[in-house]
Amino acid sequence: MRDDRIDILRFIGLSMIILAHVDPPGLLFQLRNFDVPLMILISAMSFGLSYKTNEPYSSYVWKRIKRLVFPVWVFLSVYFLTICIFNPGSEELDSTTILTSYALLEGIGYVWIIRVFLLVALISPLLFTWHQHTPRNSQYFMILALSFLAYEFLRYFSLPYIQSGAGELASSVALYLVPYGIMFAIGLKMIQLSKKQLYAIAFSSLAIFIVAGVWLWFLNNEFVPTQSLKYPPSIYYFSYAVFISSLLWIHSGFIDHSIETLKLKPLVLFIARNSIWVYLWHIPLIKTIQTHFFLKFLIAFSVAVTVTYVQIWMVDHLLKHIKSEPLRKNIKMVFTG
């Protein structure tokens, strides 16, 4: 099952991520800083609609790896090969940069989000099972709130020990798996909630954001952007993101209708359903284009979508000549979607 509203919010999330990468002004950068949590929330919604509980866990994980990791590895191979040919003296050909890119760590940058999606995917069946066996919303959200509070203490007290070495590597797993896993659990429940309940989540998140923001203001004598507490993510960062994401989900029907009225829905759905490749192709573009942030955004986004469209077209034509159904599925899984 697919819900167009989910795909439309995925399009919005992807757009905001790309916008972040073109260095917009400070206020705009803050306003759009809900993107990654939104992508996790809607991934949970999509997962809840499509997950087959009778699927073996090993089969599920292998599909996730093929859908998330293999496209990145294909892209990185093309990326580094291109640099090797046209700019062999580039610092990005450093062995550490290459290895950490394939490991979804720092590397060339921008691939860390795939690590987050993969980590959350590994525990998604477990979270889904817990979600099914915890029907009472009050109990469900109380456990999530307590879990987030425990995580926030862990994040705060571990900060001095995760700046380098083994601590940094451990934090790249634990301090992303836990909070984004909580985001995923919220998303599983959000799709079932009434508008009144969604508003309760939205304004509870807004209250947390305001209280945390005021406290940080007094500590620093200035407004602290949520971006400052994103790596690893804090409750301050998530509170703003959940507030905006909840409002977007509440009004997703109106957004859907507006996009359809403007005749943009086919384009929006194409981008949303091929978001990983649009995201990957935008990386070299934002690294090379130097112009005003808005023009850079338009060029990077439109060219990445165009390249992805050509890629999908080529894959579709290639698949017509392949008789093996398993091979067809694997090619489509890696090179589309």
Phi and psi restraints in degrees (value plus and minus 20) as a CYANA .aco file:
   2 ARG   PHI    -145.0  -105.0
   2 ARG   PSI     122.0   162.0
   3 ASP   PHI    -136.5   -96.5
   3 ASP   PSI      97.1   137.1
   4 ASP   PHI     -77.8   -37.8
   4 ASP   PSI     -51.0   -11.0
   5 ARG   PHI     -83.0   -43.0
   5 ARG   PSI     -57.6   -17.6
   6 ILE   PHI     -85.5   -45.5
   6 ILE   PSI     -64.6   -24.6
   7 ASP   PHI     -84.8   -44.8
   7 ASP   PSI     -56.3   -16.3
   8 ILE   PHI     -86.3   -46.3
   8 ILE   PSI     -60.6   -20.6
   9 LEU   PHI     -89.0   -49.0
   9 LEU   PSI     -50.9   -10.9
  10 ARG   PHI     -84.2   -44.2
  10 ARG   PSI     -60.5   -20.5
  11 PHE   PHI     -79.9   -39.9
  11 PHE   PSI     -64.0   -24.0
  12 ILE   PHI     -83.4   -43.4
  12 ILE   PSI     -65.0   -25.0
  13 GLY   PHI     -79.9   -39.9
  13 GLY   PSI     -66.0   -26.0
  14 LEU   PHI     -82.0   -42.0
  14 LEU   PSI     -62.1   -22.1
  15 SER   PHI     -80.9   -40.9
  15 SER   PSI     -61.6   -21.6
  16 MET   PHI     -89.9   -49.9
  16 MET   PSI     -53.1   -13.1
  17 ILE   PHI     -85.3   -45.3
  17 ILE   PSI     -66.4   -26.4
  18 ILE   PHI     -85.0   -45.0
  18 ILE   PSI     -58.3   -18.3
  19 LEU   PHI     -79.3   -39.3
  19 LEU   PSI     -60.1   -20.1
  20 ALA   PHI     -80.1   -40.1
  20 ALA   PSI     -54.0   -14.0
  21 HIS   PHI    -100.6   -60.6
  21 HIS   PSI     -25.5    14.5
  22 VAL   PHI    -123.0   -83.0
  22 VAL   PSI      -7.4    32.6
  23 ASP   PHI      37.2    77.2
  23 ASP   PSI      43.1    83.1
  24 PRO   PHI     -92.1   -52.1
  24 PRO   PSI     149.3   189.3
  25 PRO   PHI     -79.2   -39.2
  25 PRO   PSI     139.9   179.9
  26 GLY   PHI     -73.5   -33.5
  26 GLY   PSI     -67.3   -27.3
  27 LEU   PHI     -84.4   -44.4
  27 LEU   PSI     -65.0   -25.0
  28 LEU   PHI     -84.2   -44.2
  28 LEU   PSI     -58.6   -18.6
  29 PHE   PHI     -80.5   -40.5
  29 PHE   PSI     -61.2   -21.2
  30 GLN   PHI     -88.5   -48.5
  30 GLN   PSI     -64.4   -24.4
  31 LEU   PHI     -79.4   -39.4
  31 LEU   PSI     -55.0   -15.0
  32 ARG   PHI    -110.7   -70.7
  32 ARG   PSI     -12.7    27.3
  33 ASN   PHI    -105.9   -65.9
  33 ASN   PSI      31.4    71.4
  34 PHE   PHI    -144.9  -104.9
  34 PHE   PSI     -16.3    23.7
  35 ASP   PHI     -83.0   -43.0
  35 ASP   PSI     -74.0   -34.0
  36 VAL   PHI     -86.0   -46.0
  36 VAL   PSI     -67.6   -27.6
  37 PRO   PHI     -77.9   -37.9
  37 PRO   PSI     -57.6   -17.6
  38 LEU   PHI     -79.8   -39.8
  38 LEU   PSI     -63.2   -23.2
  39 MET   PHI     -82.4   -42.4
  39 MET   PSI     -55.7   -15.7
  40 ILE   PHI     -91.1   -51.1
  40 ILE   PSI     -62.6   -22.6
  41 LEU   PHI     -80.4   -40.4
  41 LEU   PSI     -65.7   -25.7
  42 ILE   PHI     -95.9   -55.9
  42 ILE   PSI     -45.1    -5.1
  43 SER   PHI     -83.0   -43.0
  43 SER   PSI     -58.6   -18.6
  44 ALA   PHI     -85.7   -45.7
  44 ALA   PSI     -61.8   -21.8
  45 MET   PHI     -80.7   -40.7
  45 MET   PSI     -66.2   -26.2
  46 SER   PHI     -83.6   -43.6
  46 SER   PSI     -61.7   -21.7
  47 PHE   PHI     -80.6   -40.6
  47 PHE   PSI     -64.2   -24.2
  48 GLY   PHI     -81.5   -41.5
  48 GLY   PSI     -48.5    -8.5
  49 LEU   PHI    -102.9   -62.9
  49 LEU   PSI     -45.0    -5.0
  50 SER   PHI    -135.8   -95.8
  50 SER   PSI     -36.1     3.9
  51 TYR   PHI     -87.3   -47.3
  51 TYR   PSI     113.8   153.8
  52 LYS   PHI    -120.6   -80.6
  52 LYS   PSI      91.6   131.6
  53 THR   PHI     -86.8   -46.8
  53 THR   PSI     -38.4     1.6
  54 ASN   PHI    -110.2   -70.2
  54 ASN   PSI     -17.9    22.1
  55 GLU   PHI     -96.9   -56.9
  55 GLU   PSI     110.8   150.8
  56 PRO   PHI     -78.2   -38.2
  56 PRO   PSI     121.4   161.4
  57 TYR   PHI     -80.0   -40.0
  57 TYR   PSI     -60.6   -20.6
  58 SER   PHI     -82.0   -42.0
  58 SER   PSI     -59.1   -19.1
  59 SER   PHI     -86.5   -46.5
  59 SER   PSI     -61.3   -21.3
  60 TYR   PHI     -81.9   -41.9
  60 TYR   PSI     -67.0   -27.0
  61 VAL   PHI     -83.0   -43.0
  61 VAL   PSI     -61.6   -21.6
  62 TRP   PHI     -82.1   -42.1
  62 TRP   PSI     -59.3   -19.3
  63 LYS   PHI     -84.4   -44.4
  63 LYS   PSI     -61.3   -21.3
  64 ARG   PHI     -82.6   -42.6
  64 ARG   PSI     -61.1   -21.1
  65 ILE   PHI     -83.6   -43.6
  65 ILE   PSI     -64.2   -24.2
  66 LYS   PHI     -85.2   -45.2
  66 LYS   PSI     -55.1   -15.1
  67 ARG   PHI    -102.2   -62.2
  67 ARG   PSI     -49.4    -9.4
  68 LEU   PHI    -124.4   -84.4
  68 LEU   PSI     -66.5   -26.5
  69 VAL   PHI    -106.5   -66.5
  69 VAL   PSI     -65.9   -25.9
  70 PHE   PHI     -78.9   -38.9
  70 PHE   PSI     -62.6   -22.6
  71 PRO   PHI     -79.4   -39.4
  71 PRO   PSI     -58.4   -18.4
  72 VAL   PHI     -85.9   -45.9
  72 VAL   PSI     -63.0   -23.0
  73 TRP   PHI     -84.3   -44.3
  73 TRP   PSI     -59.3   -19.3
  74 VAL   PHI     -82.9   -42.9
  74 VAL   PSI     -67.3   -27.3
  75 PHE   PHI     -80.2   -40.2
  75 PHE   PSI     -67.0   -27.0
  76 LEU   PHI     -82.2   -42.2
  76 LEU   PSI     -56.8   -16.8
  77 SER   PHI     -83.6   -43.6
  77 SER   PSI     -63.5   -23.5
  78 VAL   PHI     -86.2   -46.2
  78 VAL   PSI     -61.2   -21.2
  79 TYR   PHI     -81.4   -41.4
  79 TYR   PSI     -71.8   -31.8
  80 PHE   PHI     -90.3   -50.3
  80 PHE   PSI     -54.9   -14.9
  81 LEU   PHI     -84.0   -44.0
  81 LEU   PSI     -61.2   -21.2
  82 THR   PHI     -83.3   -43.3
  82 THR   PSI     -63.9   -23.9
  83 ILE   PHI     -83.8   -43.8
  83 ILE   PSI     -60.8   -20.8
  84 CYS   PHI     -80.3   -40.3
  84 CYS   PSI     -55.0   -15.0
  85 ILE   PHI     -99.0   -59.0
  85 ILE   PSI     -65.8   -25.8
  86 PHE   PHI    -118.3   -78.3
  86 PHE   PSI     -39.3     0.7
  87 ASN   PHI    -168.0  -128.0
  87 ASN   PSI      45.9    85.9
  88 PRO   PHI     -82.6   -42.6
  88 PRO   PSI     -35.2     4.8
  89 GLY   PHI    -112.3   -72.3
  89 GLY   PSI     -13.4    26.6
  90 SER   PHI     -83.0   -43.0
  90 SER   PSI     121.6   161.6
  91 GLU   PHI     -86.5   -46.5
  91 GLU   PSI     -40.4    -0.4
  92 GLU   PHI     -92.6   -52.6
  92 GLU   PSI     -30.0    10.0
  93 LEU   PHI    -106.6   -66.6
  93 LEU   PSI     -14.5    25.5
  94 ASP   PHI     -80.2   -40.2
  94 ASP   PSI     118.2   158.2
  95 SER   PHI     -79.2   -39.2
  95 SER   PSI     -58.2   -18.2
  96 THR   PHI     -84.3   -44.3
  96 THR   PSI     -62.5   -22.5
  97 THR   PHI     -82.1   -42.1
  97 THR   PSI     -63.3   -23.3
  98 ILE   PHI     -84.5   -44.5
  98 ILE   PSI     -68.7   -28.7
  99 LEU   PHI     -84.4   -44.4
  99 LEU   PSI     -63.6   -23.6
 100 THR   PHI     -91.5   -51.5
 100 THR   PSI     -43.8    -3.8
 101 SER   PHI     -88.2   -48.2
 101 SER   PSI     -68.6   -28.6
 102 TYR   PHI     -85.4   -45.4
 102 TYR   PSI     -47.2    -7.2
 103 ALA   PHI    -103.1   -63.1
 103 ALA   PSI     -19.3    20.7
 104 LEU   PHI      43.4    83.4
 104 LEU   PSI      13.1    53.1
 105 LEU   PHI    -119.8   -79.8
 105 LEU   PSI    -155.6  -115.6
 106 GLU   PHI     -90.3   -50.3
 106 GLU   PSI     -85.3   -45.3
 107 GLY   PHI      31.4    71.4
 107 GLY   PSI    -150.7  -110.7
 108 ILE   PHI     -97.9   -57.9
 108 ILE   PSI     -24.1    15.9
 109 GLY   PHI      68.6   108.6
 109 GLY   PSI     142.5   182.5
 110 TYR   PHI      55.7    95.7
 110 TYR   PSI     -31.4     8.6
 111 VAL   PHI    -114.9   -74.9
 111 VAL   PSI     -24.8    15.2
 112 TRP   PHI     -80.9   -40.9
 112 TRP   PSI     -50.3   -10.3
 113 ILE   PHI     -83.7   -43.7
 113 ILE   PSI     -51.4   -11.4
 114 ILE   PHI     -87.5   -47.5
 114 ILE   PSI     -56.8   -16.8
 115 ARG   PHI     -79.8   -39.8
 115 ARG   PSI     -62.1   -22.1
 116 VAL   PHI     -82.5   -42.5
 116 VAL   PSI     -66.7   -26.7
 117 PHE   PHI     -80.3   -40.3
 117 PHE   PSI     -60.4   -20.4
 118 LEU   PHI     -87.6   -47.6
 118 LEU   PSI     -65.6   -25.6
 119 LEU   PHI     -79.1   -39.1
 119 LEU   PSI     -65.5   -25.5
 120 VAL   PHI     -86.0   -46.0
 120 VAL   PSI     -57.7   -17.7
 121 ALA   PHI     -81.0   -41.0
 121 ALA   PSI     -54.2   -14.2
 122 LEU   PHI     -85.0   -45.0
 122 LEU   PSI     -50.0   -10.0
 123 ILE   PHI    -126.6   -86.6
 123 ILE   PSI     -18.4    21.6
 124 SER   PHI     -78.4   -38.4
 124 SER   PSI     -64.8   -24.8
 125 PRO   PHI     -80.1   -40.1
 125 PRO   PSI     -58.3   -18.3
 126 LEU   PHI     -84.6   -44.6
 126 LEU   PSI     -64.9   -24.9
 127 LEU   PHI     -84.9   -44.9
 127 LEU   PSI     -56.8   -16.8
 128 PHE   PHI     -85.3   -45.3
 128 PHE   PSI     -62.1   -22.1
 129 THR   PHI     -82.7   -42.7
 129 THR   PSI     -65.1   -25.1
 130 TRP   PHI     -82.5   -42.5
 130 TRP   PSI     -60.3   -20.3
 131 HIS   PHI     -79.2   -39.2
 131 HIS   PSI     -63.6   -23.6
 132 GLN   PHI     -87.0   -47.0
 132 GLN   PSI     -52.5   -12.5
 133 HIS   PHI    -113.9   -73.9
 133 HIS   PSI     -12.0    28.0
 134 THR   PHI    -148.0  -108.0
 134 THR   PSI      55.4    95.4
 135 PRO   PHI     -92.2   -52.2
 135 PRO   PSI     -45.5    -5.5
 136 ARG   PHI     -97.0   -57.0
 136 ARG   PSI      99.3   139.3
 137 ASN   PHI     -80.7   -40.7
 137 ASN   PSI     -59.6   -19.6
 138 SER   PHI     -81.1   -41.1
 138 SER   PSI     -64.7   -24.7
 139 GLN   PHI     -87.0   -47.0
 139 GLN   PSI     -62.3   -22.3
 140 TYR   PHI     -79.6   -39.6
 140 TYR   PSI     -71.8   -31.8
 141 PHE   PHI     -95.9   -55.9
 141 PHE   PSI     -45.8    -5.8
 142 MET   PHI     -85.6   -45.6
 142 MET   PSI     -62.9   -22.9
 143 ILE   PHI     -84.0   -44.0
 143 ILE   PSI     -61.5   -21.5
 144 LEU   PHI     -85.1   -45.1
 144 LEU   PSI     -60.5   -20.5
 145 ALA   PHI     -84.0   -44.0
 145 ALA   PSI     -64.2   -24.2
 146 LEU   PHI     -85.7   -45.7
 146 LEU   PSI     -57.7   -17.7
 147 SER   PHI     -83.9   -43.9
 147 SER   PSI     -61.5   -21.5
 148 PHE   PHI     -86.9   -46.9
 148 PHE   PSI     -58.2   -18.2
 149 LEU   PHI     -84.0   -44.0
 149 LEU   PSI     -63.5   -23.5
 150 ALA   PHI     -83.2   -43.2
 150 ALA   PSI     -61.1   -21.1
 151 TYR   PHI     -82.0   -42.0
 151 TYR   PSI     -62.2   -22.2
 152 GLU   PHI     -81.8   -41.8
 152 GLU   PSI     -59.3   -19.3
 153 PHE   PHI     -84.9   -44.9
 153 PHE   PSI     -62.6   -22.6
 154 LEU   PHI     -81.2   -41.2
 154 LEU   PSI     -65.8   -25.8
 155 ARG   PHI     -80.9   -40.9
 155 ARG   PSI     -67.2   -27.2
 156 TYR   PHI     -84.0   -44.0
 156 TYR   PSI     -67.6   -27.6
 157 PHE   PHI     -98.6   -58.6
 157 PHE   PSI     -35.1     4.9
 158 SER   PHI    -112.4   -72.4
 158 SER   PSI     -29.7    10.3
 159 LEU   PHI     -72.0   -32.0
 159 LEU   PSI     -62.1   -22.1
 160 PRO   PHI     -86.1   -46.1
 160 PRO   PSI     -36.2     3.8
 161 TYR   PHI    -128.2   -88.2
 161 TYR   PSI     -16.8    23.2
 162 ILE   PHI    -139.0   -99.0
 162 ILE   PSI       0.0    40.0
 163 GLN   PHI    -102.2   -62.2
 163 GLN   PSI     -39.4     0.6
 164 SER   PHI    -182.1  -142.1
 164 SER   PSI     149.0   189.0
 165 GLY   PHI      45.7    85.7
 165 GLY   PSI    -166.8  -126.8
 166 ALA   PHI     -83.1   -43.1
 166 ALA   PSI     -55.0   -15.0
 167 GLY   PHI     -82.8   -42.8
 167 GLY   PSI     -61.6   -21.6
 168 GLU   PHI     -85.1   -45.1
 168 GLU   PSI     -61.2   -21.2
 169 LEU   PHI     -85.6   -45.6
 169 LEU   PSI     -63.4   -23.4
 170 ALA   PHI     -83.7   -43.7
 170 ALA   PSI     -59.9   -19.9
 171 SER   PHI     -87.6   -47.6
 171 SER   PSI     -49.9    -9.9
 172 SER   PHI     -86.1   -46.1
 172 SER   PSI     -35.5     4.5
 173 VAL   PHI    -123.3   -83.3
 173 VAL   PSI     -85.1   -45.1
 174 ALA   PHI     -83.8   -43.8
 174 ALA   PSI     -64.4   -24.4
 175 LEU   PHI    -102.2   -62.2
 175 LEU   PSI     -13.1    26.9
 176 TYR   PHI    -137.6   -97.6
 176 TYR   PSI     -57.1   -17.1
 177 LEU   PHI     -80.9   -40.9
 177 LEU   PSI     -66.7   -26.7
 178 VAL   PHI     -86.1   -46.1
 178 VAL   PSI     -76.7   -36.7
 179 PRO   PHI     -87.4   -47.4
 179 PRO   PSI     -58.7   -18.7
 180 TYR   PHI     -93.5   -53.5
 180 TYR   PSI     -46.4    -6.4
 181 GLY   PHI     -84.7   -44.7
 181 GLY   PSI     -59.8   -19.8
 182 ILE   PHI     -83.8   -43.8
 182 ILE   PSI     -61.3   -21.3
 183 MET   PHI     -78.6   -38.6
 183 MET   PSI     -62.6   -22.6
 184 PHE   PHI     -81.6   -41.6
 184 PHE   PSI     -62.9   -22.9
 185 ALA   PHI     -82.8   -42.8
 185 ALA   PSI     -57.4   -17.4
 186 ILE   PHI     -83.4   -43.4
 186 ILE   PSI     -62.8   -22.8
 187 GLY   PHI     -82.5   -42.5
 187 GLY   PSI     -56.8   -16.8
 188 LEU   PHI     -79.7   -39.7
 188 LEU   PSI     -56.5   -16.5
 189 LYS   PHI    -105.5   -65.5
 189 LYS   PSI     -53.3   -13.3
 190 MET   PHI     -76.6   -36.6
 190 MET   PSI     -58.1   -18.1
 191 ILE   PHI     -86.0   -46.0
 191 ILE   PSI     -37.0     3.0
 192 GLN   PHI    -119.4   -79.4
 192 GLN   PSI     -27.8    12.2
 193 LEU   PHI    -103.7   -63.7
 193 LEU   PSI     133.4   173.4
 194 SER   PHI     -95.3   -55.3
 194 SER   PSI     147.2   187.2
 195 LYS   PHI     -82.2   -42.2
 195 LYS   PSI     -58.1   -18.1
 196 LYS   PHI     -82.2   -42.2
 196 LYS   PSI     -62.9   -22.9
 197 GLN   PHI     -87.5   -47.5
 197 GLN   PSI     -56.5   -16.5
 198 LEU   PHI     -86.8   -46.8
 198 LEU   PSI     -59.2   -19.2
 199 TYR   PHI     -83.8   -43.8
 199 TYR   PSI     -55.0   -15.0
 200 ALA   PHI     -83.3   -43.3
 200 ALA   PSI     -62.1   -22.1
 201 ILE   PHI     -84.9   -44.9
 201 ILE   PSI     -64.2   -24.2
 202 ALA   PHI     -79.5   -39.5
 202 ALA   PSI     -69.5   -29.5
 203 PHE   PHI    -100.9   -60.9
 203 PHE   PSI     -42.5    -2.5
 204 SER   PHI     -86.5   -46.5
 204 SER   PSI     -61.3   -21.3
 205 SER   PHI     -85.4   -45.4
 205 SER   PSI     -60.1   -20.1
 206 LEU   PHI     -82.4   -42.4
 206 LEU   PSI     -60.9   -20.9
 207 ALA   PHI     -82.7   -42.7
 207 ALA   PSI     -62.3   -22.3
 208 ILE   PHI     -83.3   -43.3
 208 ILE   PSI     -62.9   -22.9
 209 PHE   PHI     -81.0   -41.0
 209 PHE   PSI     -63.7   -23.7
 210 ILE   PHI     -87.0   -47.0
 210 ILE   PSI     -66.0   -26.0
 211 VAL   PHI     -81.5   -41.5
 211 VAL   PSI     -67.1   -27.1
 212 ALA   PHI     -84.7   -44.7
 212 ALA   PSI     -59.7   -19.7
 213 GLY   PHI     -84.7   -44.7
 213 GLY   PSI     -61.6   -21.6
 214 VAL   PHI     -85.1   -45.1
 214 VAL   PSI     -63.2   -23.2
 215 TRP   PHI     -80.5   -40.5
 215 TRP   PSI     -64.3   -24.3
 216 LEU   PHI     -87.7   -47.7
 216 LEU   PSI     -52.5   -12.5
 217 TRP   PHI     -82.6   -42.6
 217 TRP   PSI     -65.5   -25.5
 218 PHE   PHI     -85.4   -45.4
 218 PHE   PSI     -53.2   -13.2
 219 LEU   PHI     -93.5   -53.5
 219 LEU   PSI     -53.7   -13.7
 220 ASN   PHI    -133.5   -93.5
 220 ASN   PSI     -24.9    15.1
 221 ASN   PHI      41.0    81.0
 221 ASN   PSI       6.2    46.2
 222 GLU   PHI    -186.0  -146.0
 222 GLU   PSI     143.1   183.1
 223 PHE   PHI     -88.5   -48.5
 223 PHE   PSI     111.9   151.9
 224 VAL   PHI    -121.1   -81.1
 224 VAL   PSI      95.5   135.5
 225 PRO   PHI     -81.6   -41.6
 225 PRO   PSI     128.4   168.4
 226 THR   PHI     -83.1   -43.1
 226 THR   PSI     -45.3    -5.3
 227 GLN   PHI     -78.6   -38.6
 227 GLN   PSI     -50.0   -10.0
 228 SER   PHI     -86.8   -46.8
 228 SER   PSI     -40.3    -0.3
 229 LEU   PHI    -141.0  -101.0
 229 LEU   PSI      21.7    61.7
 230 LYS   PHI    -121.0   -81.0
 230 LYS   PSI     -43.9    -3.9
 231 TYR   PHI    -145.2  -105.2
 231 TYR   PSI      78.2   118.2
 232 PRO   PHI     -93.1   -53.1
 232 PRO   PSI     139.1   179.1
 233 PRO   PHI     -89.7   -49.7
 233 PRO   PSI     122.3   162.3
 234 SER   PHI    -130.5   -90.5
 234 SER   PSI     149.8   189.8
 235 ILE   PHI     -85.2   -45.2
 235 ILE   PSI     -48.2    -8.2
 236 TYR   PHI     -83.0   -43.0
 236 TYR   PSI     -65.7   -25.7
 237 TYR   PHI     -83.0   -43.0
 237 TYR   PSI     -65.3   -25.3
 238 PHE   PHI     -92.0   -52.0
 238 PHE   PSI     -53.3   -13.3
 239 SER   PHI     -82.0   -42.0
 239 SER   PSI     -63.0   -23.0
 240 TYR   PHI     -84.6   -44.6
 240 TYR   PSI     -63.1   -23.1
 241 ALA   PHI     -84.8   -44.8
 241 ALA   PSI     -61.1   -21.1
 242 VAL   PHI     -88.1   -48.1
 242 VAL   PSI     -57.4   -17.4
 243 PHE   PHI     -78.3   -38.3
 243 PHE   PSI     -73.0   -33.0
 244 ILE   PHI     -86.5   -46.5
 244 ILE   PSI     -63.3   -23.3
 245 SER   PHI     -83.0   -43.0
 245 SER   PSI     -59.3   -19.3
 246 SER   PHI     -82.9   -42.9
 246 SER   PSI     -63.9   -23.9
 247 LEU   PHI     -83.3   -43.3
 247 LEU   PSI     -59.6   -19.6
 248 LEU   PHI     -83.4   -43.4
 248 LEU   PSI     -60.5   -20.5
 249 TRP   PHI     -88.8   -48.8
 249 TRP   PSI     -60.3   -20.3
 250 ILE   PHI     -78.1   -38.1
 250 ILE   PSI     -61.3   -21.3
 251 HIS   PHI    -121.0   -81.0
 251 HIS   PSI      -2.6    37.4
 252 SER   PHI     -83.6   -43.6
 252 SER   PSI     -52.4   -12.4
 253 GLY   PHI     -84.1   -44.1
 253 GLY   PSI     -62.5   -22.5
 254 PHE   PHI     -85.2   -45.2
 254 PHE   PSI     -61.6   -21.6
 255 ILE   PHI     -82.6   -42.6
 255 ILE   PSI     -62.9   -22.9
 256 ASP   PHI     -78.4   -38.4
 256 ASP   PSI     -68.4   -28.4
 257 HIS   PHI     -82.5   -42.5
 257 HIS   PSI     -60.7   -20.7
 258 SER   PHI     -84.4   -44.4
 258 SER   PSI     -63.5   -23.5
 259 ILE   PHI     -85.1   -45.1
 259 ILE   PSI     -58.6   -18.6
 260 GLU   PHI     -87.1   -47.1
 260 GLU   PSI     -59.0   -19.0
 261 THR   PHI     -82.3   -42.3
 261 THR   PSI     -57.1   -17.1
 262 LEU   PHI    -101.4   -61.4
 262 LEU   PSI     -17.5    22.5
 263 LYS   PHI      43.3    83.3
 263 LYS   PSI       8.3    48.3
 264 LEU   PHI    -123.2   -83.2
 264 LEU   PSI     -22.9    17.1
 265 LYS   PHI     -81.7   -41.7
 265 LYS   PSI     -64.1   -24.1
 266 PRO   PHI     -78.1   -38.1
 266 PRO   PSI     -61.3   -21.3
 267 LEU   PHI     -86.7   -46.7
 267 LEU   PSI     -65.5   -25.5
 268 VAL   PHI     -81.0   -41.0
 268 VAL   PSI     -64.0   -24.0
 269 LEU   PHI     -87.5   -47.5
 269 LEU   PSI     -57.1   -17.1
 270 PHE   PHI     -81.5   -41.5
 270 PHE   PSI     -66.6   -26.6
 271 ILE   PHI     -83.3   -43.3
 271 ILE   PSI     -64.2   -24.2
 272 ALA   PHI     -83.1   -43.1
 272 ALA   PSI     -60.3   -20.3
 273 ARG   PHI    -103.1   -63.1
 273 ARG   PSI     -26.6    13.4
 274 ASN   PHI    -146.0  -106.0
 274 ASN   PSI      14.0    54.0
 275 SER   PHI     -83.8   -43.8
 275 SER   PSI     -54.3   -14.3
 276 ILE   PHI     -84.8   -44.8
 276 ILE   PSI     -58.9   -18.9
 277 TRP   PHI     -98.0   -58.0
 277 TRP   PSI     -53.8   -13.8
 278 VAL   PHI     -80.6   -40.6
 278 VAL   PSI     -62.9   -22.9
 279 TYR   PHI     -82.5   -42.5
 279 TYR   PSI     -66.5   -26.5
 280 LEU   PHI     -84.2   -44.2
 280 LEU   PSI     -63.6   -23.6
 281 TRP   PHI     -90.7   -50.7
 281 TRP   PSI     -38.8     1.2
 282 HIS   PHI     -95.8   -55.8
 282 HIS   PSI     -38.8     1.2
 283 ILE   PHI     -81.0   -41.0
 283 ILE   PSI     -75.5   -35.5
 284 PRO   PHI     -84.6   -44.6
 284 PRO   PSI     -46.1    -6.1
 285 LEU   PHI     -88.9   -48.9
 285 LEU   PSI     -66.7   -26.7
 286 ILE   PHI     -91.2   -51.2
 286 ILE   PSI     -40.2    -0.2
 287 LYS   PHI     -97.3   -57.3
 287 LYS   PSI     -44.0    -4.0
 288 THR   PHI    -128.0   -88.0
 288 THR   PSI     -49.5    -9.5
 289 ILE   PHI     -99.0   -59.0
 289 ILE   PSI     108.7   148.7
 290 GLN   PHI    -145.3  -105.3
 290 GLN   PSI      80.8   120.8
 291 THR   PHI    -181.3  -141.3
 291 THR   PSI    -194.0  -154.0
 292 HIS   PHI     -75.6   -35.6
 292 HIS   PSI     122.0   162.0
 293 PHE   PHI     -77.2   -37.2
 293 PHE   PSI     -58.6   -18.6
 294 PHE   PHI     -90.5   -50.5
 294 PHE   PSI     -62.7   -22.7
 295 LEU   PHI     -85.2   -45.2
 295 LEU   PSI     -60.1   -20.1
 296 LYS   PHI     -80.8   -40.8
 296 LYS   PSI     -61.8   -21.8
 297 PHE   PHI     -81.3   -41.3
 297 PHE   PSI     -68.2   -28.2
 298 LEU   PHI     -82.3   -42.3
 298 LEU   PSI     -63.5   -23.5
 299 ILE   PHI     -86.9   -46.9
 299 ILE   PSI     -69.7   -29.7
 300 ALA   PHI     -81.2   -41.2
 300 ALA   PSI     -64.4   -24.4
 301 PHE   PHI     -86.3   -46.3
 301 PHE   PSI     -70.1   -30.1
 302 SER   PHI     -86.7   -46.7
 302 SER   PSI     -59.7   -19.7
 303 VAL   PHI     -88.9   -48.9
 303 VAL   PSI     -61.1   -21.1
 304 ALA   PHI     -81.9   -41.9
 304 ALA   PSI     -60.2   -20.2
 305 VAL   PHI     -86.5   -46.5
 305 VAL   PSI     -61.2   -21.2
 306 THR   PHI     -83.5   -43.5
 306 THR   PSI     -66.7   -26.7
 307 VAL   PHI     -80.4   -40.4
 307 VAL   PSI     -61.6   -21.6
 308 THR   PHI     -83.9   -43.9
 308 THR   PSI     -60.4   -20.4
 309 TYR   PHI     -81.2   -41.2
 309 TYR   PSI     -65.6   -25.6
 310 VAL   PHI     -82.4   -42.4
 310 VAL   PSI     -61.3   -21.3
 311 GLN   PHI     -81.3   -41.3
 311 GLN   PSI     -66.7   -26.7
 312 ILE   PHI     -82.9   -42.9
 312 ILE   PSI     -60.6   -20.6
 313 TRP   PHI     -81.3   -41.3
 313 TRP   PSI     -64.5   -24.5
 314 MET   PHI     -85.2   -45.2
 314 MET   PSI     -61.3   -21.3
 315 VAL   PHI     -83.9   -43.9
 315 VAL   PSI     -64.3   -24.3
 316 ASP   PHI     -80.0   -40.0
 316 ASP   PSI     -59.8   -19.8
 317 HIS   PHI     -92.0   -52.0
 317 HIS   PSI     -55.2   -15.2
 318 LEU   PHI     -85.2   -45.2
 318 LEU   PSI     -60.4   -20.4
 319 LEU   PHI     -83.4   -43.4
 319 LEU   PSI     -44.7    -4.7
 320 LYS   PHI     -85.5   -45.5
 320 LYS   PSI     -41.6    -1.6
 321 HIS   PHI    -122.7   -82.7
 321 HIS   PSI     -14.9    25.1
 322 ILE   PHI    -129.4   -89.4
 322 ILE   PSI     102.7   142.7
 323 LYS   PHI    -107.9   -67.9
 323 LYS   PSI     -47.7    -7.7
 324 SER   PHI     -90.7   -50.7
 324 SER   PSI      96.2   136.2
 325 GLU   PHI     -85.0   -45.0
 325 GLU   PSI     -63.3   -23.3
 326 PRO   PHI     -80.1   -40.1
 326 PRO   PSI     -59.8   -19.8
 327 LEU   PHI     -86.2   -46.2
 327 LEU   PSI     -60.2   -20.2
 328 ARG   PHI     -79.4   -39.4
 328 ARG   PSI     -65.7   -25.7
 329 LYS   PHI     -83.4   -43.4
 329 LYS   PSI     -61.9   -21.9
 330 ASN   PHI     -86.9   -46.9
 330 ASN   PSI     -61.4   -21.4
 331 ILE   PHI     -83.0   -43.0
 331 ILE   PSI     -63.7   -23.7
 332 LYS   PHI     -85.8   -45.8
 332 LYS   PSI     -57.3   -17.3
 333 MET   PHI     -84.7   -44.7
 333 MET   PSI     -58.9   -18.9
 334 VAL   PHI    -101.7   -61.7
 334 VAL   PSI     -61.0   -21.0
 335 PHE   PHI    -121.4   -81.4
 335 PHE   PSI     -19.4    20.6
 336 THR   PHI    -154.2  -114.2
 336 THR   PSI     150.9   190.9
